[in-house]
Amino acid sequence: MNPERSVKRRTTFKKYLPYYLMLIPGMVYLIINNYMPMFGLVIAFKDINFVKGIWGSDWIGLKNFEYLFKTSDAYIITRNTIVYNAVFIILNLVVAVGVAILLNEIRNKLLSRFYQSVILLPYLISTVIISYLVFAMLSMDNGFMNNTVLPMLGMEPKSWYNEPGVWPYILTFIHTWKGAGYLCIVYLAAIIGIDQEYYEAATLDGASKWQQIRRITLPLIAPVITIMTLLAVGRIFYSDFGLFYQVPMDSGALYDTTNVIDTYVYRGLMQLGDIGMSSAAGLYQSLVGFVLVLLSNFIVRKINKENALF
């Protein structure tokens, strides 16, 4: 081995040793939280018997998947999961990018930070708290809507938790209000990183604000938009459990419009104790998400290779 190369490697290692040490806690967490649980995927193919243990339980192949997909609710929960998440992805993207562009136009730093904090705050609020805020608005007896808003409009009070038709709009509004703030901060950071010389040159050429957004801002933050969208597409078969379970207060009358894969599996686990079916659903969600990320990334590479995630 070349002595000079060996010395160079040792020097490089010593130089980056503090960074390697800082990396250790994150790697340990990643292995324990993300990789070790993968051994539990075997539960999806077994009829779990707690006496025999996981490895000693009987192997049943794909029967847990059959149970998941042969139920009468399989179509409803799959439809709800995909449609809700598709709407969430599009709406959050539009709202987050739009608000980020508006925030970038605020020149007062104090006001800018205040608005950023206000927009991000809903993302930090527990879904349980949000569910009670919604209940305070929609309660049949004491809700703000029934006691204040509807009487002003000359309308009769409604039992909101028995009205499935309005909940797609309610859940979409709450998800956008809660989640768009986080994406907004991400996009705002990307916009702030754009060289101001582009805008100065465009202004000298007589470009309007709208033309600057179309020709400069959106193309230059397109890689960030692509990455965030691909990550969201990868989780299109996962749902915000708190949003669909806590906010509607687990009302049985709303199951047709609020039941998604996550809530269905949770109810199946709690009511039937079927761990195998729950594991099968989790594996199904992961595999579909993985395939969707690969497919979406493949399409992005065909359109613009530089914007692809990998």
N, C-alpha and C positions, 0 to 999 in steps of 0.2 A: 504494500500500500504506500502511496506517495506520502512522505512525512509532512510536506507542506500542506497537502490537502487535509491530513489528520489534524494538524495544528489549527488550520482555518476552521474546521468543524467544531473543535473544542472551544475556540474563541467565540464562534457564532452561538454555540449552546450557552456559554456563560453570559453572553450579551442578552439573550432572550430568556434566561432562567426565571427572572421574576414574572414574566408573562406566562410561562409554563406553570408556575406555582399558582398564579391567579386562575388558571384554566382548570385546575384540579377540582375545586368544589362544583363547578358547573358540569364537568364531565361525570363526576360521581352522581350528581342529581339526575343527569340525563340517563345514565345506565340504570339506576334504581327505579326511576319513575317511568321511563319509556321503553327500555329494552328487557329488563327482567320480567315485567308482566306479560311479555310475548309468549312465555312458556305456558301461560294460562289459556292460550288459544285452543289448546287441546280439549278444553271443557266443551267447546262448541260441537265436538264430535263424540261426546260421551254422555251416558245416562248417569249423572252424578249420584253417587251413593256415599253419604258422609261416613258411613261405617268402613267402607272399602277405601275411601280416599280418592283423590283425583286420578292417580295413576292406576289404581286398582279397579276403578269403575268400568262398567261394560262399555265397549266401543259400539256405537250405533250409527256411525257414518253420517249421512246427511239428513237424518230424521228430524233433528232440531230445526234445520232450515225448512224442511217440509212443513213442520208445524207452524213456523213463522209465516210462510207464504200461502198456506192453504186456508188460513182463517178468512172469515168474511170481511174483516176490516183491512186486509192487506192492501187492497187498491186505494182505500181512503187515506191510510196513513202515509203510503208512498206518494200519492198525489199531493197531499197537504205539505209534506216535507219538501218536495222538489219545487212546487209552485211558490210557497212562502219564501224559501231561500233564494229562488231566482229573482223574485220581486225585491227582496231585501238587498241583494247584490247590486242590482241596477239602481235602485232608489238611493241607497247609501253612497254609491259612487257619484251620482249626479249632485246630491245635496252636499257631500263632503268637499268635492272639488269646487263647487260654486261658493260655499262659505269660506273655503281656504283662499280663494281669489279675492273675495271681499275683505277678508281680514288683512290680506297683504297690502290693501290700499289704505289701511289706517296708519297714518304716520306718527300719531301720538303713541309712544311706547307703553305708557301707563294704561291707556284705554285698550290697546291691542292685547296686553297681557290679561287685563280684566275680562275681555270678551273671550279669550282663549280658555280661561279658567271656567267661565260660565258655561261654555260649550262642552268642555270636557267633564264637568261635574256629573251629569247624568250617567256617564259611563262608569263612574266610581261608586254610584249608589247601588246597594244590594237590591236584587230583584224582589226580595220579600218586602222591602220598604216600598218599592214601586207598586207592588200588588195592593198594598193598603192605601196608597195614594189614589190608585185607580178605584178602589172600593169606596173611598171617601167621595169620589166624583159620581160613581154609578150606583151606589146603594139605593135600594128601593125605597127605604123609609127616610133616610137622612142624607142621601146623596145630593151633591150640588146641582147635578143635572135635573133631577126630579123636583127638587125644592125651589130652584131659582131659574134655571135656563128655560126649561120646558114651559113653566107657567107664564113666563114673559112672552113666549111665542104662541101662547094659547093652546098648547098641546097637553095631552094627558100623560101622567107619569108612566114610565115603562119599567118592566122587570128586565133590566139589561142582561142579567146573568141567565136569562131564558130566551134570549134573542140571538140565535146563531148567525143570522144574516149580517149583523153589524160588526161582529168580532174580527173578521179579516181586516177591516179598516182600522179598528182599534189597535190590534196587535201590530199592524204595519206602522202606524203612527208611533207607537211606543218604541218599537225596535229602532226606527230611524232617529227618534229623539234621543235614545240612549246610546246608539252605536256610531252615529255619524260623527260625533265629536272627536272620537279617537282617530278615525280615518282623516278627519279634517286637519288635525295636528300633524299627521304624517305628511299629507300633501302640502301643507303650509311650509314645513321644513324643506321640502323639495323645491317649492317656489322661491323661498328665500335664497336658496343656493344658486339660483340663476344669475348669471352675470348681468348687472344693470346696464352694461354697454349696449346690449341687444335692444333694450327698451329705449335708450337714448337715441340710438340710430333710427329706430322705427318712428320715434317722435319727430325727428328731423325730416324724415321722409313723408310726414303728414299722416301716419297711420293712427286710426282711432283706437280707443281702449279695447273695443270688441275685436278689432283686427289684430291688436297685440296679443290678446288672449288666444285667438285662433291660430296665429302664425308663430307665436313664440312660447307662451306659457304651456299650452296643452301639448305641443310636440315635445318640449323639453322635459315635461314630467310624465310623459307616456311610459317610460320604463318602470317608474314607481307604480303607476296605475296598473300596468300589466302584472307586476309581481303581486300586488295586493289582491287583484281580481283572481289571479290563478290560485292563490292561497284560499280565497273564499270559495272558489269553485271546488277545490279539493274537499271542502267540508259541507258541500251542498246536501249530503245525506245526513248531516248532523244538525240538530236544532238547539236553540237556546231553551234548555229544559225549564228554567225558571219562568221564561216568558210564556210558554205554552201550558205550564202546569200551575204555577203560583198565581199569575195574573188573572186567569179566568176562574180562580178559586176551585179548580177541579170540578167544575159544574158538569154533571152528566148531560144536561140539555145541550151543551156546546161541543160535545165530542166530535160531531161531524165536521166542524170547522176548526177545532183546536187540537185534535188528536194527531200527533206525529209519531215517527218511529220511536223516538226517545221516551215520550210519555207512555206509549203503548207497552214498550218493553218494561218500563218501571212498574206500571200497573200489573203486568203479567208476573213480574218478579215478586211484588208485594202480595198479590192475591193468590197466585199459584205456587210461588216459590220455585219457579222453573229457571234455574241458573243456566242450564244448557241452552235454552231458547234465547236468553238474554245475551249470552256469549256469542251465539250464532249471529244475532242481530248486530252486535258490535263488530264482528269480523266482516260481515256483509257491508256495513257502512264504510269500514276502512278500505276494503278492496275496491269498492266502487269509487270512493274518493281518490284513491291512488290512480286508478285507470283514468278518471276524469282529468286529473292534473297532467298526466302524460299526454292525453289526447289534446287538451287545451294548449299545452306547451308546444306540441307538435304543430298545431295550427298557427300559433304565434311565430314559430321559427320559419314557417313557410311564407308568412306575410312579411315579417321583419326579424331577421336572426338576432339583431342586437337587443331586441326587447324581450327575448326568451329568458325564462328563468334558469334553464340549463341546456 
